Amino acid sequence: MTLPSRLRFLWLTLAVVLLDRATKAWFESQTTEGWRHEVIHHFIYLVRASNPGIAFSFFADSTSPWTRIILIAGSLIVIAVLAWLLVASHSGGRLTAAGFALLLGGATGNVTDRILHGAVTDFFEVWFGSYHYPAFNVADSAITIGAILIILEVLFPPRVQSSQSVKS
């Protein structure tokens, strides 16, 4: 039995999960909720925030005990689909495979937080003038970059050389 060549991208998934867990563990051990430090004046801040919801704090104010269970179950389904797409899919090239690996690592990092702490730890914050971008973490960054890579390959697919052009 031969393993799909896309499995080589699992190192990227593992790197994201390990980096995400390490940075969150450090922030959790060194800071308290609400901690804030300006890195670049009026632009980049390190913060400690917990998000019990999903992206952009949707469902963060929910008081239902089912919200956490549904978010964990939904994340696990997404992780299973991403793993299947990474390993079994024959469409897309290297950017798509790297994108799926990054999405898989990010989703795994965030669901681990949700399972262990009931919320996702975020620690980067960016301001553009008066616009405040919601706090995020390594996993969120990997998800964003992974989605961008997939979109780029959809918009600009790699050129496939035909067998005739190779012969001439």
TAFENPE-V983201 format. One record per helix or strand of 2 or more residues. SS is the DSSP state (helix for helix, strand for strand). FROM is the first residue (numbers start at 1). LEN is the number of residues. Records with the same first field share a line. If there is no record, write none. Layout:
SS->FROM-LEN ; FROM-LEN
This chain:
helix->5-26 ; 55-3 ; 65-24 ; 94-24 ; 138-18 ; 163-5
strand->36-5 ; 44-8 ; 120-9 ; 131-6
